[in-house]
């Protein structure tokens, strides 16, 4: 194997391939990236039996062939190479990387023992890349970080009637976002539970590619999802298990809600929350024209601030964890936010609050993004 490639293109491709490599691979081989030079293309791949990344770039190939080298090391080298064309050659059992006045020699791992990278030929559908990146950023933050319950560490994908809906929950909150789906398959109802880490990385990586093509494969032998943007592809095994039916938690209609300037409330929550202990909640007292934020911290530290609101319906008091609330407010991506209040059978205990965006103080936005947050018990 011997090829010459543009330094910046090579660095970007290697960086993409190594980004999803496992921190602690079960086998040394799985820490490697596979270089495959053939024709006028170099294909760079990584795979750990669960997640794969693959990209192809143009290269001047002198000798076709394959080589497997340490991904992390090659990634660090590629980022620091001088600004000149990169020459890579497999010599005996070592890979030589030359660029300008710099030369690196890396041990080659046995390529014949490397697993076959998954190939997906069909496409289930496509979504606009920018919209997909926004949806992922809004939803994935609500996924659980607790591996004790793997099923809620993922983001649920659901395709129905030309709409893709992403949903995530950590039991204390639920975030969901819908976006247009261009069907390129059989038009059937599709579901897939994808690890949130993979979804987050794909959203960032493919945000500028125009569209993201998505393939959901459930053929009995394997259950995986593939994301393709431009010349890059990421595949991931799906999380097994039944996702909780969190959609039924969202109320069909709410008559009691407050509309607030998003930026004003974000800043107030940040200030008042300074005196709180970790995991403590802020108390919000909503009345016509204002919401009063109250915090009681350690050593008798206290903070109070009022923010203008427009209240529709009854006055209400709720206590919410500030970081969870801030996540929801920032995810609306809107100047104004609607905070809607649900009821429980216990008159003294409010139900979850529903956060959505508003075009203005008077006009509600379309409900493509919804964030449901469970309040803490009222502070006494």
C-alpha positions in Angstrom: 0.0 0.0 0.0 1.3 3.4 -1.0 -0.6 6.7 -1.5 -0.3 10.5 -1.4 -3.1 12.6 0.0 -3.9 16.3 0.9 -2.8 17.0 4.5 -6.0 18.8 5.7 -8.4 16.3 4.0 -6.4 13.4 5.5 -6.5 15.0 9.0 -10.2 15.6 8.9 -11.0 12.1 7.7 -8.8 10.4 10.4 -10.3 12.6 13.1 -13.8 11.6 12.0 -12.9 7.9 12.0 -11.3 7.9 15.5 -13.9 10.0 17.2 -16.1 7.1 18.1 -13.3 4.6 19.0 -13.9 3.0 22.4 -11.9 4.4 25.3 -11.2 0.9 26.6 -11.4 -1.5 23.7 -12.0 -5.1 24.5 -9.3 -6.1 21.9 -6.2 -4.1 20.9 -7.3 -4.5 17.2 -10.4 -2.5 17.9 -8.4 0.6 18.8 -7.2 0.7 15.2 -8.3 2.5 12.0 -8.3 0.6 8.7 -6.7 2.4 5.7 -7.8 0.9 2.4 -6.2 2.5 -0.7 -7.6 1.5 -4.1 -8.1 3.2 -7.5 -8.1 6.9 -6.7 -9.7 6.7 -3.2 -8.6 6.1 0.3 -11.2 4.7 2.7 -10.7 5.1 6.4 -12.7 3.0 8.8 -13.1 2.2 12.5 -15.3 -0.5 14.1 -15.7 -2.1 17.6 -18.5 -4.5 16.8 -21.1 -1.9 18.0 -20.2 1.3 16.3 -18.5 2.0 13.0 -17.3 5.1 11.2 -16.2 5.1 7.5 -15.3 7.9 5.1 -13.7 8.0 1.6 -11.4 10.7 0.3 -9.5 11.3 -2.9 -5.9 10.0 -3.0 -3.1 9.4 -5.5 -2.7 5.6 -5.0 0.6 4.1 -6.2 0.1 0.7 -4.7 -3.4 -0.6 -3.6 -3.6 -2.3 -0.3 -4.8 -2.2 3.3 -3.2 -1.4 6.7 -4.4 -1.3 10.3 -2.7 1.2 12.7 -3.5 2.8 16.1 -6.3 5.2 15.6 -5.6 7.6 18.5 -1.9 7.9 17.6 -2.6 8.4 13.9 -5.2 11.0 14.7 -2.8 13.0 16.9 -0.1 12.7 14.2 -2.4 13.8 11.4 -3.5 16.9 13.4 0.1 18.1 13.8 1.6 17.4 10.4 3.3 20.2 8.5 1.3 21.9 5.7 2.3 19.6 2.8 1.0 16.6 1.0 1.1 13.4 3.1 2.8 10.2 1.8 1.8 6.9 3.5 3.3 3.5 2.7 3.1 0.0 4.2 6.7 -1.3 4.4 6.9 -4.9 5.7 4.9 -4.7 9.0 5.2 -1.0 9.6 3.3 2.1 8.2 5.4 5.0 7.3 3.9 8.5 7.3 5.9 11.3 5.6 4.9 15.0 5.4 7.4 17.7 4.7 10.4 17.2 6.9 8.5 14.9 9.4 8.5 11.1 9.2 6.7 8.7 11.5 6.8 5.0 11.5 3.9 3.1 13.2 3.6 -0.6 13.8 0.9 -2.3 11.7 -1.6 -4.6 13.3 -2.8 -7.8 11.6 -5.4 -6.5 9.2 -6.7 -10.0 8.4 -8.0 -10.3 12.0 -10.0 -7.0 11.8 -13.8 -7.4 11.7 -15.8 -6.6 8.6 -17.1 -3.1 8.8 -21.0 -3.1 8.3 -22.1 -2.0 4.8 -25.6 -0.6 4.3 -26.8 -0.3 0.7 -30.4 1.0 1.1 -31.8 4.2 2.6 -35.0 4.4 4.7 -35.3 8.2 4.5 -33.6 11.5 4.8 -33.9 14.7 6.9 -32.4 18.2 6.4 -29.0 18.1 8.1 -29.3 21.5 9.9 -32.8 20.6 11.2 -31.5 17.2 12.4 -28.6 18.8 14.2 -30.9 21.2 16.0 -33.3 18.4 16.9 -30.5 16.3 18.3 -29.2 19.2 20.4 -32.6 19.9 21.8 -33.5 16.3 22.7 -30.3 14.3 23.5 -29.6 16.3 26.7 -32.6 14.7 28.3 -31.3 11.1 27.8 -30.3 9.3 31.0 -26.6 8.9 31.9 -27.3 6.0 34.2 -26.3 2.7 32.6 -28.3 0.8 35.2 -31.3 1.3 32.9 -29.8 1.1 29.3 -33.2 1.6 27.6 -33.4 5.3 28.7 -29.8 6.1 27.8 -30.8 6.3 24.2 -32.8 8.5 21.9 -35.9 7.0 20.4 -36.4 7.4 16.7 -39.9 7.0 15.4 -41.0 7.5 11.8 -44.7 7.8 11.0 -46.5 9.6 8.2 -43.5 11.5 6.8 -42.5 12.7 10.2 -39.4 11.7 12.3 -39.8 12.2 16.0 -36.9 12.1 18.4 -37.6 11.5 22.1 -35.3 11.2 25.2 -36.0 10.9 28.9 -34.1 10.4 32.2 -37.3 9.9 34.2 -37.3 13.5 35.5 -37.9 15.1 32.1 -38.9 14.2 28.6 -37.8 16.1 25.5 -39.2 15.5 22.0 -38.8 17.1 18.6 -40.5 16.3 15.3 -39.1 17.1 11.8 -39.9 16.4 8.2 -39.0 13.0 6.9 -38.4 12.3 3.2 -39.3 8.7 2.8 -37.1 6.6 0.5 -38.1 3.2 1.6 -41.4 1.3 1.8 -43.2 4.0 3.8 -43.6 1.8 6.8 -43.7 2.8 10.5 -40.2 2.6 11.8 -38.7 2.7 15.3 -35.1 2.6 16.6 -33.5 3.2 20.0 -30.1 4.7 19.4 -27.3 5.4 22.0 -27.4 9.1 22.8 -23.7 9.5 22.5 -23.9 8.3 18.8 -26.8 10.5 18.1 -25.1 13.6 19.6 -21.9 13.0 17.6 -23.8 12.4 14.3 -25.7 15.6 14.8 -22.6 17.6 15.2 -20.6 15.9 12.5 -23.2 16.0 9.7 -24.8 19.4 10.5 -23.3 21.0 7.3 -23.9 18.2 4.8 -27.2 19.3 3.4 -29.1 16.2 4.3 -28.6 13.2 6.5 -29.7 9.8 5.1 -30.9 7.3 7.7 -31.3 3.6 7.3 -32.9 1.4 10.0 -32.1 -2.3 9.6 -34.1 -5.0 11.5 -33.6 -8.2 9.6 -33.5 -10.7 12.4 -29.7 -11.2 12.3 -28.9 -7.6 13.1 -30.6 -4.5 14.3 -28.7 -1.3 13.5 -29.0 2.2 12.2 -26.8 4.0 9.7 -26.4 7.7 9.2 -24.8 9.0 6.0 -23.8 12.6 5.2 -21.7 13.5 2.3 -18.9 10.9 2.1 -19.2 9.9 5.8 -21.2 7.0 7.3 -21.7 6.0 10.9 -23.5 2.8 12.0 -24.6 1.7 15.4 -26.2 -1.3 16.9 -29.6 -0.4 18.4 -30.3 -0.6 22.2 -32.5 -3.6 22.9 -35.7 -3.2 25.0 -39.0 -1.5 24.9 -38.9 2.3 25.3 -41.3 3.6 27.9 -44.5 5.1 26.5 -43.6 8.7 27.5 -45.7 10.2 24.8 -48.8 9.7 26.8 -47.4 12.0 29.6 -47.9 15.0 27.4 -51.3 16.7 28.0 -53.6 17.2 25.0 -54.6 20.7 26.1 -53.6 23.2 28.8 -55.5 26.3 29.9 -53.1 27.4 32.6 -49.8 28.8 31.4 -47.3 31.7 31.6 -45.4 33.4 28.8 -42.0 34.8 29.7 -39.0 36.3 27.9 -36.6 33.4 27.6 -33.4 35.4 28.1 -34.7 37.2 31.1 -35.7 34.0 32.9 -32.4 32.2 32.0 -30.4 35.1 33.5 -32.6 35.3 36.6 -32.4 31.5 37.2 -28.6 31.7 36.9 -28.4 34.5 39.5 -30.8 33.2 42.0 -29.4 29.7 41.8 -26.0 30.8 43.0 -27.0 30.3 46.6 -28.4 26.8 46.1 -26.8 23.6 47.2 -26.4 21.0 44.5 -29.6 19.2 43.6 -31.7 21.8 45.4 -34.7 23.3 43.7 -35.8 26.9 43.0 -39.3 28.0 44.0 -41.3 29.8 41.3 -44.4 31.7 42.3 -46.4 32.7 39.2 -49.0 35.4 39.4 -50.4 37.9 36.9 -47.6 40.1 35.7 -44.7 38.5 37.5 -43.0 35.3 38.6 -41.0 35.4 41.8 -37.9 33.2 42.1 -36.8 32.2 45.6 -33.7 30.2 46.7 -32.6 29.3 50.1 -29.0 28.0 50.3 -26.4 27.1 52.9 -25.5 29.3 55.9 -28.8 31.2 55.6 -27.9 32.5 52.1 -31.1 33.6 50.2 -31.9 35.1 46.9 -35.1 36.6 45.4 -35.8 38.0 42.0 -38.9 38.9 40.0 -39.4 38.5 36.2 -42.2 39.9 34.1 -44.6 37.2 32.8 -48.0 37.0 31.2 -50.1 34.5 33.1 -53.2 32.8 31.7 -55.3 31.0 34.3 -54.7 30.4 38.0 -51.8 31.6 40.1 -49.5 28.7 40.9 -46.3 27.8 42.8 -43.8 25.1 41.5 -40.3 24.1 42.5 -37.9 23.1 39.7 -34.3 22.0 39.5 -32.5 25.0 37.9 -30.3 23.1 35.5 -33.1 21.0 34.1 -35.2 24.2 33.7 -32.3 26.0 31.9 -31.9 23.1 29.5 -35.5 23.3 28.5 -35.5 27.1 28.2 -32.4 27.2 26.1 -33.6 24.4 23.9 -36.7 26.4 22.8 -34.4 28.6 20.6 -37.0 31.3 20.9 -37.3 34.8 22.3 -40.3 33.8 24.4 -41.1 30.6 26.2 -44.5 29.2 27.3 -44.4 27.4 30.6 -47.7 25.4 30.9 -48.9 23.9 34.2 -50.6 20.5 34.5 -52.7 19.2 37.3 -52.7 16.1 39.5 -55.4 14.5 41.6 -53.8 16.1 44.6 -54.8 19.8 44.5 -51.7 20.8 46.5 -49.2 19.1 44.2 -48.8 20.5 40.7 -48.1 18.2 37.8 -45.3 18.4 35.3 -44.6 21.7 33.5 -44.6 21.8 29.7 -42.1 24.1 28.0 -42.6 25.1 24.4 -41.5 28.1 22.3 -43.5 31.2 21.5 -43.2 33.4 18.4 -44.3 36.4 20.5 -46.0 37.1 23.8 -49.4 36.4 22.2 -48.7 33.9 19.5 -47.7 30.3 20.2 -45.1 28.5 18.0 -45.7 25.2 16.3 -45.2 22.4 18.9 -42.4 20.6 17.1 -40.3 20.8 20.3 -41.8 19.9 23.7 -40.0 19.6 27.0 -41.9 18.1 30.0 -40.3 18.6 33.4 -41.4 17.0 36.7 -41.4 19.5 39.5 -39.9 18.8 42.9 -42.1 18.7 46.0 -43.0 22.2 47.1 -40.4 23.8 49.4 -41.8 24.6 52.8 
